[in-house]
Amino acid sequence: MKFHKNITDAIFRSLHEIFEENKYADKVIERVLKGNPKWGARDRRFIAETTYEIVRWYRLLREITPQKEREIESIFGTYCEWKKLEPSDTIEERIESVQFIRKIRESIPDWMDDLGVSELGEETWEKELSFLNQEAKVVLRTNTLKTTREELQKKLHEAEIDTYVPANYNDALVLSKRKNVFTTPVFKEGWFEVQDASSQLVAPFMQLKNGMRVIDACAGAGGKTLQIAALMNNRGKVIALDTEQWKLDELKKRARRAGASNIETRIIDSSKAIKRMENSADRLLLDVPCSGLGVLRRNPDAKWKLSLEFIERMKILQQKILTEYSVMLKKGGIMVYSTCSV
């Protein structure tokens, strides 16, 4: 298969920034694709998917690339052999040679494999790794403040975006095939948010009722905050807290688009911000900062940036948040603690 030079150069540049300059894959790919608006949808999809797949399988690809040729270009060549984009007489044999070494076969660092086994046991860790190496689906959450799941699905179908309804999720739709949903009129009108299926399961645990005072204490850009507002039918108060003002600014924009009018944002700039809200929340969500090991399907580059030392620091931060922020909950209230970690 013959590749255009500007396509391969884009992939090589992306991989160089991710591995050599330690930049985040999603930001790198977004910037690279914006850099050439003349690329068609097929080329853009090939660049993004190929880059992510090489990042996901980087250790395996390095291992089966000839010893003296482990440059990014050579690893790309090995990937093309593996995916049958280029002919090869030896690729199957090279892959077979590492099939019994889990950390190479599943393409993860040594420390992560050791940690997974010690935390979950061999059998569970094997299943978890297999799942985490599958490409993530694009999942939407219907904004029930504006529409129903059935109506959203119909409108997306009219825009040639087909979806299906997953089991056990009240408001979710899964894209049958990856497409850009952010240019659709229904997105601009606030009919949905992109939100992972597992993330959509968190807010229902809070047993929300109209009129409650709810605090989302680690709100970030507000995916769960918006879901909470919708579940409360815009009644009551949702206070979104974060230590980063830019994230709260993004949440305000998303809330306006979603028609979520009961959200108030507040910056955590000192311990006094927490103290002022002591014993005030009927419901408290602590969706704490974490390693992100549970979402490697979506962010495969994280496994090459994380370290055991970082995870230990996260544990200390999580304990600090759990201890200090829990004072905001009223007696008899419900606090939900969640992470996207294994």
C-alpha positions as CSV (number, residue, x, y, z in Angstrom):
1,M,0.0,0.0,0.0
2,K,1.4,3.4,-1.0
3,F,1.1,6.2,1.5
4,H,1.2,9.9,0.7
5,K,4.3,11.5,2.3
6,N,2.3,14.2,4.1
7,I,0.2,11.5,5.7
8,T,3.1,9.5,7.0
9,D,4.9,12.7,8.1
10,A,1.9,13.7,10.1
11,I,1.9,10.3,11.9
12,F,5.7,10.5,12.5
13,R,5.4,14.0,13.8
14,S,2.6,13.1,16.2
15,L,4.5,10.0,17.5
16,H,7.6,12.1,18.0
17,E,5.7,14.7,20.1
18,I,4.0,12.0,22.1
19,F,7.1,9.9,22.9
20,E,10.0,12.3,22.6
21,E,8.4,15.5,23.9
22,N,6.0,13.8,26.3
23,K,2.9,15.6,25.0
24,Y,-0.6,14.2,25.3
25,A,-1.9,12.2,22.3
26,D,-5.3,13.8,22.1
27,K,-3.8,17.4,22.0
28,V,-1.1,16.4,19.6
29,I,-3.5,14.8,17.1
30,E,-6.0,17.7,17.4
31,R,-3.2,20.2,16.6
32,V,-1.8,18.1,13.7
33,L,-5.2,17.7,12.1
34,K,-6.0,21.4,12.4
35,G,-2.6,22.1,10.7
36,N,-3.9,20.8,7.4
37,P,-7.6,21.5,6.8
38,K,-7.3,20.2,3.2
39,W,-7.1,16.6,4.4
40,G,-10.3,14.7,3.7
41,A,-12.3,12.7,6.3
42,R,-10.6,9.4,5.3
43,D,-7.1,10.8,5.7
44,R,-7.9,12.5,9.0
45,R,-9.3,9.2,10.3
46,F,-6.3,7.2,9.1
47,I,-3.8,9.6,10.8
48,A,-5.7,9.7,14.1
49,E,-6.5,5.9,14.3
50,T,-3.0,4.9,13.2
51,T,-1.3,7.2,15.7
52,Y,-3.5,5.9,18.6
53,E,-3.0,2.3,17.6
54,I,0.8,2.6,17.5
55,V,0.7,4.4,20.9
56,R,-1.5,1.6,22.3
57,W,0.7,-1.2,21.0
58,Y,4.1,0.6,21.2
59,R,5.9,-1.9,23.4
60,L,4.7,-4.9,21.3
61,L,5.7,-3.1,18.1
62,R,9.1,-2.2,19.4
63,E,9.7,-5.8,20.5
64,I,8.9,-7.3,17.1
65,T,10.7,-4.6,15.1
66,P,14.3,-5.7,14.2
67,Q,16.8,-4.7,16.9
68,K,18.7,-2.1,14.9
69,E,15.7,-0.4,13.4
70,R,13.6,0.8,16.4
71,E,13.1,4.3,15.0
72,I,9.5,5.6,14.8
73,E,9.6,5.1,11.0
74,S,10.5,1.4,11.4
75,I,7.9,0.9,14.1
76,F,5.3,2.4,11.7
77,G,6.5,-0.1,9.1
78,T,6.1,-3.0,11.6
79,Y,2.6,-1.7,12.3
80,C,1.7,-1.7,8.6
81,E,3.0,-5.3,8.3
82,W,0.9,-6.3,11.3
83,K,-2.3,-4.7,9.9
84,K,-1.6,-6.3,6.5
85,L,-1.1,-2.8,4.9
86,E,2.3,-4.0,3.6
87,P,3.5,-7.6,2.7
88,S,5.5,-9.5,5.3
89,D,6.8,-13.1,5.4
90,T,7.8,-13.0,9.1
91,I,5.3,-10.8,11.0
92,E,3.2,-13.8,12.3
93,E,6.4,-15.6,13.5
94,R,7.7,-12.4,15.3
95,I,4.3,-11.9,17.0
96,E,4.1,-15.5,18.0
97,S,7.5,-15.2,19.7
98,V,6.2,-12.9,22.4
99,Q,2.6,-14.2,22.9
100,F,3.5,-15.8,26.2
101,I,4.9,-12.7,27.7
102,R,1.9,-10.7,28.9
103,K,3.5,-7.3,29.5
104,I,4.8,-7.4,25.9
105,R,1.7,-9.1,24.3
106,E,-0.6,-6.5,26.0
107,S,2.0,-3.7,25.6
108,I,2.3,-2.3,29.1
109,P,5.3,-1.3,31.3
110,D,6.7,-3.9,33.7
111,W,5.6,-2.0,36.8
112,M,2.0,-1.8,35.6
113,D,1.9,-5.5,35.0
114,D,3.3,-6.2,38.5
115,L,0.8,-3.8,40.1
116,G,-2.2,-5.3,38.2
117,V,-1.3,-8.8,39.3
118,S,-0.8,-7.8,42.9
119,E,-4.0,-5.8,43.1
120,L,-6.4,-8.0,41.0
121,G,-4.8,-11.4,40.6
122,E,-3.7,-13.0,37.4
123,E,-7.1,-14.0,36.0
124,T,-8.9,-10.7,36.6
125,W,-5.9,-8.7,35.4
126,E,-5.7,-10.7,32.1
127,K,-9.4,-9.9,31.4
128,E,-9.0,-6.2,32.4
129,L,-5.9,-5.8,30.1
130,S,-7.7,-7.4,27.2
131,F,-10.6,-5.0,27.6
132,L,-8.4,-1.9,28.1
133,N,-6.6,-2.6,24.8
134,Q,-9.8,-2.5,22.8
135,E,-10.7,0.8,21.0
136,A,-13.1,2.8,23.0
137,K,-16.6,3.4,21.5
138,V,-18.0,6.9,21.2
139,V,-20.8,7.2,23.7
140,L,-23.3,10.0,24.0
141,R,-25.5,11.0,26.9
142,T,-28.9,12.4,26.0
143,N,-29.6,15.8,27.6
144,T,-33.0,15.1,29.0
145,L,-33.5,18.8,29.7
146,K,-34.0,19.3,26.0
147,T,-35.0,16.0,24.4
148,T,-35.5,12.2,24.7
149,R,-33.1,9.5,23.7
150,E,-35.5,8.3,20.9
151,E,-35.8,11.8,19.4
152,L,-32.0,12.3,19.6
153,Q,-31.4,9.0,17.9
154,K,-33.9,9.9,15.1
155,K,-32.2,13.3,14.5
156,L,-28.7,11.7,14.4
157,H,-29.9,9.2,11.9
158,E,-31.2,12.0,9.7
159,A,-27.7,13.4,9.9
160,E,-26.3,10.0,8.7
161,I,-25.0,9.1,12.2
162,D,-26.3,5.8,13.3
163,T,-26.4,4.7,16.9
164,Y,-27.6,1.9,19.1
165,V,-29.0,1.7,22.6
166,P,-26.7,-0.1,25.1
167,A,-28.3,-2.3,27.8
168,N,-28.6,-0.9,31.3
169,Y,-28.0,2.8,30.5
170,N,-31.0,5.1,30.7
171,D,-29.8,8.0,28.5
172,A,-26.8,6.6,26.5
173,L,-26.4,6.1,22.7
174,V,-23.4,4.5,21.2
175,L,-22.1,5.4,17.7
176,S,-22.2,2.4,15.3
177,K,-19.3,4.0,13.5
178,R,-17.0,6.8,14.5
179,K,-18.1,10.2,13.1
180,N,-17.6,13.8,14.0
181,V,-20.7,14.6,16.1
182,F,-19.6,18.1,17.2
183,T,-20.6,19.7,13.9
184,T,-24.2,18.5,14.1
185,P,-27.0,20.9,14.8
186,V,-28.2,18.8,17.7
187,F,-24.9,19.1,19.4
188,K,-24.9,22.9,19.0
189,E,-28.4,23.0,20.3
190,G,-27.3,21.1,23.5
191,W,-29.2,17.8,22.9
192,F,-26.3,15.6,24.0
193,E,-22.8,15.4,25.6
194,V,-20.1,12.9,24.8
195,Q,-19.7,10.9,28.0
196,D,-18.3,7.4,28.6
197,A,-20.9,4.8,29.5
198,S,-19.2,4.0,32.9
199,S,-19.1,7.7,33.7
200,Q,-22.9,7.9,33.2
201,L,-23.4,5.3,35.9
202,V,-21.9,7.5,38.7
203,A,-24.6,10.2,39.2
204,P,-27.5,7.8,39.6
205,F,-25.8,6.4,42.7
206,M,-26.4,9.8,44.3
207,Q,-30.2,9.1,44.6
208,L,-30.9,12.7,43.5
209,K,-34.2,14.5,44.0
210,N,-35.5,17.8,42.7
211,G,-34.8,20.7,45.0
212,M,-31.6,19.2,46.6
213,R,-28.4,21.1,47.2
214,V,-25.7,19.1,45.5
215,I,-21.9,19.7,45.4
216,D,-19.7,18.3,42.7
217,A,-16.4,18.9,44.4
218,C,-14.0,17.9,41.6
219,A,-16.1,19.1,38.7
220,G,-13.5,19.7,36.1
221,A,-15.1,20.6,32.8
222,G,-18.4,19.3,34.2
223,G,-19.5,16.1,32.4
224,K,-21.1,14.7,35.6
225,T,-22.2,18.1,36.8
226,L,-24.4,18.5,33.7
227,Q,-25.8,15.0,34.2
228,I,-26.6,15.8,37.8
229,A,-28.5,19.0,36.7
230,A,-30.5,17.0,34.2
231,L,-31.4,14.3,36.7
232,M,-32.6,17.1,39.0
233,N,-34.7,18.6,36.2
234,N,-33.0,22.0,36.7
235,R,-34.5,22.2,40.2
236,G,-32.5,22.8,43.4
237,K,-28.8,23.9,43.3
238,V,-25.7,22.2,41.8
239,I,-22.4,23.7,43.0
240,A,-19.5,22.8,40.8
241,L,-16.1,23.2,42.5
242,D,-12.6,22.9,41.0
243,T,-9.1,24.2,41.6
244,E,-8.7,25.3,38.0
245,Q,-10.7,28.3,36.8
246,W,-10.3,27.5,33.1
247,K,-12.2,24.2,33.7
248,L,-15.0,26.0,35.4
249,D,-15.1,28.5,32.5
250,E,-15.5,25.6,30.1
251,L,-18.3,24.2,32.3
252,K,-20.2,27.5,32.1
253,K,-20.1,27.3,28.3
254,R,-21.3,23.7,28.3
255,A,-24.1,24.5,30.8
256,R,-25.4,27.4,28.6
257,R,-25.5,25.1,25.6
258,A,-27.2,22.3,27.7
259,G,-29.8,24.7,29.2
260,A,-28.7,23.7,32.7
261,S,-29.7,26.7,34.7
262,N,-29.2,25.4,38.3
263,I,-25.4,25.2,38.2
264,E,-23.2,27.6,40.1
265,T,-19.4,27.4,39.7
266,R,-16.9,28.2,42.5
267,I,-13.1,28.1,42.5
268,I,-11.3,26.3,45.4
269,D,-8.5,28.7,46.1
270,S,-8.0,27.9,49.8
271,S,-9.2,25.7,52.6
272,K,-11.7,28.5,53.5
273,A,-13.7,27.8,50.3
274,I,-14.5,24.3,51.7
275,K,-15.0,25.5,55.2
276,R,-17.6,28.0,54.1
277,M,-19.8,25.1,52.7
278,E,-19.4,22.8,55.8
279,N,-22.6,20.8,56.5
280,S,-24.5,22.2,53.5
281,A,-24.8,19.5,50.9
282,D,-27.6,16.9,50.6
283,R,-25.4,15.1,48.1
284,L,-21.7,15.3,47.6
285,L,-19.8,13.9,44.6
286,L,-16.0,13.3,44.9
287,D,-14.9,12.3,41.4
288,V,-11.3,12.6,42.5
289,P,-8.1,13.0,40.4
290,C,-6.6,9.6,39.7
291,S,-4.2,7.6,37.6
292,G,-6.7,7.1,34.8
293,L,-5.7,3.4,34.5
294,G,-9.4,2.6,33.9
295,V,-9.6,4.6,30.7
296,L,-6.6,3.4,28.8
297,R,-8.9,2.5,26.0
298,R,-9.5,6.2,25.4
299,N,-6.1,7.5,26.5
300,P,-3.5,4.8,25.7
301,D,-0.6,7.2,26.0
302,A,-1.2,7.5,29.7
303,K,0.5,4.1,30.3
304,W,3.7,5.5,29.0
305,K,3.5,8.7,31.0
306,L,2.4,7.2,34.4
307,S,4.7,5.9,37.1
308,L,4.3,4.0,40.3
309,E,5.5,7.1,42.1
310,F,2.8,9.2,40.5
311,I,0.2,6.7,41.6
312,E,1.4,6.8,45.2
313,R,1.1,10.6,45.1
314,M,-2.4,10.3,43.8
315,K,-3.3,8.0,46.7
316,I,-2.2,10.7,49.2
317,L,-4.1,13.4,47.3
318,Q,-7.3,11.2,47.2
319,Q,-7.1,10.6,50.9
320,K,-6.7,14.3,51.5
321,I,-9.7,15.2,49.4
322,L,-11.8,12.5,51.0
323,T,-10.9,13.7,54.5
324,E,-11.1,17.5,53.9
325,Y,-14.1,17.7,51.5
326,S,-16.4,15.3,53.3
327,V,-17.2,18.0,55.9
328,M,-19.4,19.7,53.3
329,L,-22.0,16.8,53.5
330,K,-25.0,17.2,55.8
331,K,-25.6,14.6,58.4
332,G,-27.8,11.9,56.8
333,G,-26.7,13.0,53.3
334,I,-25.1,10.7,50.6
335,M,-21.5,11.0,49.4
336,V,-20.3,9.2,46.3
337,Y,-16.6,8.6,45.7
338,S,-15.5,7.7,42.2
339,T,-12.4,7.4,40.0
340,C,-11.6,6.2,36.5
341,S,-8.9,3.9,37.9
342,V,-8.7,0.1,38.1
